[in-house]
């Protein structure tokens, strides 16, 4: 097989990397809060955007206790389908009154999920309102040595704030700092939770400061892991609004990436990080922006990318790492790859390339190529 066929065989690596939005796909997802009372109920949505059917197991986690063997329900979700579980705690788990959290595991792919907690029956105020609780991939939960931030906390005559947390598989110990808008520390609380234990601080009762406006929570994880969010509620209507936390998780894992040129063509692949080191880059490179004066592309090859990269510190990529890939039928590309991680969940950067020693119909691949944009997201 010649080099042109080898490179075209890599088209399976031409992927669009997952965007790092609030709701992210995963095969182990955590939802920090859920409830069912005579006023509030919870609807659970799970979407399978993949091309094959997946099996999901939904675990109910009771608040204020460890959950080593939680109750669960199993569902099958076809490609492109959304599973909708109305009033999930009553209809699927048989509970009229419950408070806790959900864990969702997936066999056969990844899903996204979101929980809506809202009124709509037996509501003394009238109307329908509530808030959403996103499912966060377990890999994105802050771990020991990391922190996460929630902004917009309030405790006054008009609003109050609840804080929700769900510990990971090994429980969590964390220090919760309350800061004022100037960044000054108002108070600190220490919280320890057991494995998969959901927790609620109602009206932010964990701090000695009873009244504050526009507070910021900084949760510093000292052991284990947890997902955390807040809920700001109107005192008069009791209508809540979700306060999301920043999340990222450990650096180690596999990251999918895409490389875009100005003509909107994209190639891509993945890179693997362990122990703060990029162990491998496996992808494809094409740059149809390298054109002559008549607008015809000079280099139409799709090239394997990353073969010549030795394990390199993640930090080094912030200033740029240069390596060369040499191809069996002749020609080589010298790449300079630059990127910076964003909360350990995604990254953005650039790719520069200079070709040499290409001959014949591939001679147009020699010389300097225009810089391309690089975008990536963590997949596990």
Rosetta blueprint (number, residue, H / E / L):
1 X L
2 X L
3 X H
4 X H
5 X H
6 X H
7 X H
8 X H
9 X H
10 X H
11 X H
12 X H
13 X H
14 X L
15 X L
16 X L
17 X L
18 X L
19 X L
20 X L
21 X L
22 X L
23 X L
24 X L
25 X L
26 X E
27 X L
28 X E
29 X E
30 X E
31 X E
32 X E
33 X E
34 X E
35 X E
36 X E
37 X L
38 X L
39 X L
40 X L
41 X E
42 X E
43 X E
44 X E
45 X E
46 X E
47 X E
48 X L
49 X L
50 X L
51 X L
52 X L
53 X L
54 X E
55 X E
56 X E
57 X E
58 X E
59 X E
60 X E
61 X E
62 X E
63 X E
64 X L
65 X L
66 X L
67 X L
68 X L
69 X L
70 X L
71 X E
72 X E
73 X E
74 X E
75 X E
76 X E
77 X E
78 X L
79 X L
80 X L
81 X L
82 X E
83 X E
84 X E
85 X E
86 X L
87 X L
88 X H
89 X H
90 X H
91 X H
92 X L
93 X L
94 X L
95 X L
96 X L
97 X L
98 X E
99 X E
100 X E
101 X E
102 X E
103 X E
104 X E
105 X E
106 X E
107 X E
108 X L
109 X L
110 X L
111 X E
112 X E
113 X E
114 X E
115 X E
116 X E
117 X E
118 X E
119 X L
120 X L
121 X L
122 X L
123 X L
124 X L
125 X L
126 X L
127 X L
128 X L
129 X L
130 X E
131 X E
132 X E
133 X E
134 X E
135 X L
136 X E
137 X E
138 X H
139 X H
140 X H
141 X L
142 X E
143 X E
144 X L
145 X L
146 X L
147 X E
148 X E
149 X E
150 X E
151 X E
152 X E
153 X E
154 X E
155 X E
156 X L
157 X L
158 X L
159 X E
160 X E
161 X E
162 X E
163 X E
164 X E
165 X E
166 X E
167 X E
168 X E
169 X E
170 X E
171 X E
172 X E
173 X E
174 X E
175 X E
176 X E
177 X E
178 X E
179 X E
180 X L
181 X L
182 X L
183 X L
184 X L
185 X E
186 X E
187 X E
188 X E
189 X E
190 X E
191 X E
192 X E
193 X E
194 X L
195 X L
196 X L
197 X L
198 X E
199 X E
200 X E
201 X E
202 X H
203 X H
204 X H
205 X L
206 X L
207 X L
208 X L
209 X L
210 X L
211 X L
212 X E
213 X E
214 X E
215 X E
216 X E
217 X E
218 X E
219 X E
220 X E
221 X E
222 X E
223 X E
224 X E
225 X E
226 X E
227 X E
228 X E
229 X E
230 X E
231 X E
232 X E
233 X E
234 X E
235 X L
236 X L
237 X L
238 X L
239 X L
240 X E
241 X E
242 X E
243 X E
244 X L
245 X E
246 X L
247 X L
248 X L
249 X L
250 X L
251 X L
252 X L
253 X E
254 X E
255 X E
256 X E
257 X E
258 X E
259 X E
260 X E
261 X L
262 X L
263 X L
264 X L
265 X L
266 X E
267 X E
268 X E
269 X E
270 X E
271 X E
272 X E
273 X E
274 X E
275 X L
276 X L
277 X E
278 X E
279 X E
280 X E
281 X E
282 X E
283 X E
284 X E
285 X E
286 X L
287 X L
288 X L
289 X L
290 X L
291 X E
292 X L
293 X L
294 X L
295 X L
296 X L
297 X E
298 X L
299 X L
300 X L
301 X L
302 X L
303 X E
304 X E
305 X E
306 X L
307 X L
308 X L
309 X L
310 X L
311 X L
312 X E
313 X E
314 X H
315 X H
316 X H
317 X H
318 X H
319 X L
320 X L
321 X E
322 X E
323 X E
324 X E
325 X E
326 X E
327 X L
328 X L
329 X L
330 X L
331 X L
332 X E
333 X E
334 X E
335 X E
336 X E
337 X E
338 X E
339 X E
340 X E
341 X E
342 X E
343 X L
344 X L
345 X L
346 X E
347 X E
348 X E
349 X E
350 X E
351 X E
352 X E
353 X E
354 X E
355 X E
356 X E
357 X L
358 X L
359 X L
360 X H
361 X H
362 X H
363 X H
364 X H
365 X H
366 X L
367 X E
368 X E
369 X L
370 X L
371 X L
372 X E
373 X E
374 X E
375 X E
376 X E
377 X E
378 X E
379 X L
380 X L
